[in-house]
Amino acid sequence: MKRILEQPVLLGWLLLLYFDWLMRFGGFERVHKVVREHKVGSTSMASQSGQDLAHAIDLACVFYFKRVLCLQRSAALASLLRRRGIDAEMIIGVQLLPFLSHAWVEVGGHVTNDKPYIEQIFQVLDRC
């Protein structure tokens, strides 16, 4: 079982399922708390780049059984990156007119799973 969980696409899919469940039964607050409290793992596990792991999450989204929201996707990616020893931040942003909220992940100040200019569109509310 442990060997199966070393596969980033499968682990990403399981993380999508976990955060989907958390969003449904715990709401935004619970998802935010779980991501904020997830510690960065051993750097010896950082055998893959942040971009490779973001691609694994994208593939997991393709195989997920329903539409994946940006919060769910970003929470899963931030958790996967931290689990693999990469210090990642999930960013929550908002646009006022028209009102939109959005979540994305940054590693070292660089956007990992979205457009590089996303902070020009959304005002950052929180980094966790």
C-alpha distance (Angstrom), angle and dihedral (degrees) to the residues before:
residue distance angle dihedral
M1 . . .
K2 3.80 . .
R3 3.81 90.1 .
I4 3.80 90.9 53.1
L5 3.81 90.7 52.9
E6 3.80 89.4 55.4
Q7 3.82 87.8 71.2
P8 3.83 104.3 95.3
V9 3.83 96.9 -150.5
L10 3.81 92.7 52.5
L11 3.79 92.6 43.3
G12 3.81 88.9 47.3
W13 3.81 90.2 52.5
L14 3.80 90.6 50.5
L15 3.80 90.4 48.8
L16 3.82 89.7 50.9
L17 3.80 88.3 53.0
Y18 3.82 91.7 47.6
F19 3.81 94.2 50.0
D20 3.82 91.1 43.6
W21 3.80 88.0 55.8
L22 3.81 91.7 45.4
M23 3.81 92.1 50.3
R24 3.78 91.2 49.8
F25 3.80 97.6 47.4
G26 3.81 104.5 22.2
G27 3.78 104.1 28.9
F28 3.76 129.6 -146.1
E29 3.81 93.1 -46.4
R30 3.80 92.8 60.5
V31 3.82 93.8 46.0
H32 3.81 90.2 48.7
K33 3.81 92.1 49.2
V34 3.82 93.9 48.9
V35 3.82 92.9 50.0
R36 3.80 93.4 43.5
E37 3.82 92.3 51.3
H38 3.83 96.6 43.7
K39 3.80 105.6 111.9
V40 3.80 124.5 -144.2
G41 3.80 110.7 -100.7
S42 3.77 128.6 -136.3
T43 3.80 113.2 -51.2
S44 3.80 88.1 -135.9
M45 3.82 86.5 76.0
A46 3.83 92.0 58.4
S47 3.79 94.2 102.2
Q48 3.81 93.3 133.9
S49 3.78 129.5 55.3
G50 3.77 124.3 -114.8
Q51 3.80 89.6 -110.0
D52 3.83 91.4 53.8
L53 3.79 90.9 51.5
A54 3.82 91.6 45.7
H55 3.80 87.4 53.7
A56 3.82 89.5 50.3
I57 3.83 89.7 54.0
D58 3.82 89.6 48.5
L59 3.82 89.2 54.0
A60 3.79 90.9 46.9
C61 3.83 88.1 53.6
V62 3.81 89.5 55.2
F63 3.81 90.2 55.9
Y64 3.80 95.6 41.5
F65 3.80 114.1 112.2
K66 3.81 96.4 -125.0
R67 3.78 140.8 21.0
V68 3.81 111.9 -61.5
L69 3.80 117.0 -137.1
C70 3.81 122.2 -139.4
L71 3.82 92.1 -113.1
Q72 3.80 92.2 52.5
R73 3.82 92.2 45.4
S74 3.80 93.9 46.5
A75 3.80 94.1 45.5
A76 3.81 89.9 50.9
L77 3.81 92.4 48.0
A78 3.81 94.4 46.5
S79 3.80 90.1 49.8
L80 3.80 92.7 47.0
L81 3.80 92.3 48.7
R82 3.79 92.7 48.2
R83 3.79 91.2 46.1
R84 3.83 87.8 55.3
G85 3.82 93.2 49.9
I86 3.81 99.5 -98.1
D87 3.81 116.2 129.4
A88 3.81 103.0 -129.5
E89 3.79 132.8 170.7
M90 3.77 127.0 -150.3
I91 3.80 108.9 -142.8
I92 3.80 124.2 -153.6
G93 3.79 115.0 -158.8
V94 3.78 139.1 174.9
Q95 3.78 137.8 -156.2
L96 3.80 114.1 -155.2
L97 3.82 103.6 -157.0
P98 2.93 110.2 64.2
F99 3.77 91.9 12.0
L100 3.80 112.2 -117.0
S101 3.77 132.9 154.9
H102 3.77 125.3 -156.9
A103 3.81 141.7 177.1
W104 3.79 129.8 -151.2
V105 3.81 139.7 159.3
E106 3.78 130.2 -114.0
V107 3.80 130.3 -168.0
G108 3.78 115.7 -164.6
G109 3.81 91.1 -12.5
H110 3.81 93.3 -54.2
V111 3.80 122.4 114.6
T112 3.80 110.4 -114.8
N113 3.80 106.9 -178.8
D114 3.79 105.4 27.0
K115 3.77 144.2 36.3
P116 3.83 113.0 -48.3
Y117 3.82 90.9 -126.8
I118 3.83 95.1 53.2
E119 3.84 92.3 115.8
Q120 3.81 88.5 61.5
I121 3.81 88.9 60.2
F122 3.81 100.1 40.0
Q123 3.79 130.0 42.8
V124 3.80 110.0 -130.4
L125 3.80 112.9 -116.2
D126 3.78 100.2 172.7
R127 3.79 143.7 0.5
C128 3.77 117.2 -155.3
